Amino acid sequence: MKETAIVWYRNDLRVQDHQSLYLASCNHQKVIAYYTFDPAHYQTTSWGFKKTEKYRAQFLIETVDALQTELEALNITLVIGQKSPQEELPGLIKKWDVATIYLQKEWTSEEQNTLREVQKNCDESVVFSEHYDQFLFHPNDIPFEIEQLPEVFTQFRKQCEAKASVRPLILKAQCMPKENVLSERYSTPSLNDLGLEASSQDSRTAFPFEGGTQAGKQRMQYYGWESNKLSFYKKTRNGLLGKDYSSKYSTWLANGSLSPRMIYWDLMDYERNVEKNQSTYWLFFELAWRDYFKFISLKHQDRIFYLGGIKGRDYDWKNDSQLVNQWIQGQTSEPFVNANMLELNHTGWMSNRGRQNVASYLTKEMHVDWRIGAAYFEAMLLDYDVHSNYGNWMYVAGVGNDPRDRKFNIPLQSQRYDAQGAYQKKWLQTTLFS
Ligand SMILES: Cc1cc2nc3c(=O)[nH]c(=O)nc-3n(C[C@H](O)[C@H](O)[C@H](O)COP(=O)(O)OP(=O)(O)OC[C@H]3O[C@@H](n4cnc5c(N)ncnc54)[C@H](O)[C@@H]3O)c2cc1C
């Protein structure tokens, strides 16, 4: 195979540990990379929220800028579009006489529909070479058929720990000859171009997130090797304040600028060279949760978006805009919920403890359709990931993988995790006066 290839980037925005880029660079004389800011991702959805709000959009712009620079070091041009792939890609394939498109395999309906539309507009001879590249455990390596995947996380984790292994990092992509570079250098859009308002980062943010693999790797370097915070992760992970109560890796993982394998193998090095303890194990444990929700969505497909969830449960859900607005604006009867919602609204971030509580409040106290909460998170979260988001929302709403269908006692949670009220003070007081 020696023709031109396109590497179509979506949620795999890195150069390192990247199956498609590696294969394209080994098998083809000419390689072009492509990413588009698809307008569909910036529209207002039927839930009344933007699909992507300014926080994640800004992070994405930074990520794509960084990706462009990293690809340039390999003499590969990143074509940056602003139209839908179905509108743009078939024309590019024709223009450059492209034989093969390499891409990360996605299975959720929007991505599948887009791919089908692209394929419909291409010559039948064009090969679409798809690769699972977002998992810790490759789907071919887990000890279950997807249809037999356990509905309980512990069973999944124990079997994977006993019988599967994480693959080594994928080899570095080949550097292409200089002639591979296209004459045009493409630019990323601004937030305004995407129909979003630019704003400066809130000084109260839990973490000054910056897009791109390099920034993600710096965080890994700091959280593990420099500060050893990783060695205390299990004790701090339920925190609410400050940069270091948890890893903050989710933002880079969500758009693929870090891969879970990169984190895993760094973790193994850390365990060998610094310390192996319950905390280092717990980071693996949480990465396994991330994988689990991906496998759950692979198994249940579109049912993760159904009101009854994967359990097909028939609860009496409300769609009451007054309740939804109270929740969104942080005007409920629970200050702990309000503080968390304000943090989300001002920064695009919320801790895992916060997410569990606000989701429980919306679904188990207000009885509001859980998909409204999930759609709001989809808009706002810096680290939105379709599988983790819908999987966790179903879990908390009682239509997913929680065998016990629990409800959070929010005043008790607030006492336990914010005993002095410092977190609530930070968001409730300053927001009142800002
Ligand atoms: C209602 C709700 C919605 C959520 N939506 C998302 C989402 O859209 N994207 C997202 O990445 N996470 C989501 N989570 C999971 C979790 O809250 C975040 O992954 C975590 O808070 C990110 O912070 P961190 O990277 O510092 O995590 P750490 O505690 O440092 O964990 C390390 C990594 O493990 C993974 N992880 C940890 N907890 C979970 C979990 N419960 N489920 C899946 N993976 C996990 C993440 O990749 C995370 O980066 C959601 C949780 C809830 C309750």
The ligand as a MOL file (V3000), in Angstrom:
LIG
                    3D

  0  0  0     0  0            999 V3000
M  V30 BEGIN CTAB
M  V30 COUNTS 53 58 0 0 0
M  V30 BEGIN ATOM
M  V30 1 C -23.0650 12.4940 36.8750 0
M  V30 2 C -21.6230 12.2770 36.4850 0
M  V30 3 C -21.1880 12.6340 35.2110 0
M  V30 4 C -19.8530 12.4270 34.8300 0
M  V30 5 N -19.4390 12.8080 33.5720 0
M  V30 6 C -18.1570 12.5480 33.1730 0
M  V30 7 C -17.7100 12.9070 31.8760 0
M  V30 8 O -18.4580 13.4240 31.0400 0
M  V30 9 N -16.3980 12.6800 31.5690 0
M  V30 10 C -15.5410 12.0800 32.4550 0
M  V30 11 O -14.3730 11.8760 32.1230 0
M  V30 12 N -15.9610 11.6940 33.6700 0
M  V30 13 C -17.2270 11.9180 34.0650 0
M  V30 14 N -17.6220 11.5550 35.3320 0
M  V30 15 C -16.7120 10.7560 36.1680 0
M  V30 16 C -15.8110 11.5220 37.1450 0
M  V30 17 O -16.5510 12.4470 37.8840 0
M  V30 18 C -14.6660 12.2250 36.4460 0
M  V30 19 O -13.9930 11.3290 35.5730 0
M  V30 20 C -13.6340 12.7410 37.4470 0
M  V30 21 O -14.2610 13.5740 38.3790 0
M  V30 22 C -12.5610 13.4980 36.7080 0
M  V30 23 O -11.6330 14.0480 37.5970 0
M  V30 24 P -10.1520 13.4840 37.6740 0
M  V30 25 O -9.5900 13.3010 36.3220 0
M  V30 26 O -9.4290 14.3560 38.6030 0
M  V30 27 O -10.4510 12.0550 38.2830 0
M  V30 28 P -9.5650 11.0950 39.1960 0
M  V30 29 O -10.3100 10.8700 40.4420 0
M  V30 30 O -8.1850 11.5440 39.3000 0
M  V30 31 O -9.6340 9.7180 38.3830 0
M  V30 32 C -8.6800 9.3500 37.3910 0
M  V30 33 C -9.4040 9.0250 36.1020 0
M  V30 34 O -10.2700 7.9120 36.2900 0
M  V30 35 C -11.4580 8.0830 35.5080 0
M  V30 36 N -12.6250 8.1320 36.3890 0
M  V30 37 C -12.6690 8.5100 37.6730 0
M  V30 38 N -13.9250 8.3940 38.1560 0
M  V30 39 C -14.6810 7.9480 37.1310 0
M  V30 40 C -16.0510 7.6250 37.0080 0
M  V30 41 N -16.9150 7.7200 38.0200 0
M  V30 42 N -16.4820 7.2110 35.8100 0
M  V30 43 C -15.6550 7.0930 34.7600 0
M  V30 44 N -14.3470 7.3710 34.8330 0
M  V30 45 C -13.8660 7.7870 36.0050 0
M  V30 46 C -11.3010 9.4030 34.7580 0
M  V30 47 O -10.8080 9.1310 33.4820 0
M  V30 48 C -10.2910 10.1510 35.6120 0
M  V30 49 O -9.5620 11.0930 34.8750 0
M  V30 50 C -18.9670 11.7940 35.7350 0
M  V30 51 C -19.4210 11.4460 37.0210 0
M  V30 52 C -20.7280 11.6820 37.3840 0
M  V30 53 C -21.1840 11.2820 38.7590 0
M  V30 END ATOM
M  V30 BEGIN BOND
M  V30 1 1 1 2
M  V30 2 1 2 3
M  V30 3 2 2 52
M  V30 4 2 3 4
M  V30 5 1 4 5
M  V30 6 1 4 50
M  V30 7 2 5 6
M  V30 8 1 6 7
M  V30 9 1 6 13
M  V30 10 2 7 8
M  V30 11 1 7 9
M  V30 12 1 9 10
M  V30 13 2 10 11
M  V30 14 1 10 12
M  V30 15 2 12 13
M  V30 16 1 13 14
M  V30 17 1 14 15
M  V30 18 1 14 50
M  V30 19 1 15 16
M  V30 20 1 16 17
M  V30 21 1 16 18
M  V30 22 1 18 19
M  V30 23 1 18 20
M  V30 24 1 20 21
M  V30 25 1 20 22
M  V30 26 1 22 23
M  V30 27 1 23 24
M  V30 28 2 24 25
M  V30 29 1 24 26
M  V30 30 1 24 27
M  V30 31 1 27 28
M  V30 32 2 28 29
M  V30 33 1 28 30
M  V30 34 1 28 31
M  V30 35 1 31 32
M  V30 36 1 32 33
M  V30 37 1 33 34
M  V30 38 1 33 48
M  V30 39 1 34 35
M  V30 40 1 35 36
M  V30 41 1 35 46
M  V30 42 1 36 37
M  V30 43 1 36 45
M  V30 44 2 37 38
M  V30 45 1 38 39
M  V30 46 1 39 40
M  V30 47 2 39 45
M  V30 48 1 40 41
M  V30 49 2 40 42
M  V30 50 1 42 43
M  V30 51 2 43 44
M  V30 52 1 44 45
M  V30 53 1 46 47
M  V30 54 1 46 48
M  V30 55 1 48 49
M  V30 56 2 50 51
M  V30 57 1 51 52
M  V30 58 1 52 53
M  V30 END BOND
M  V30 END CTAB
M  END
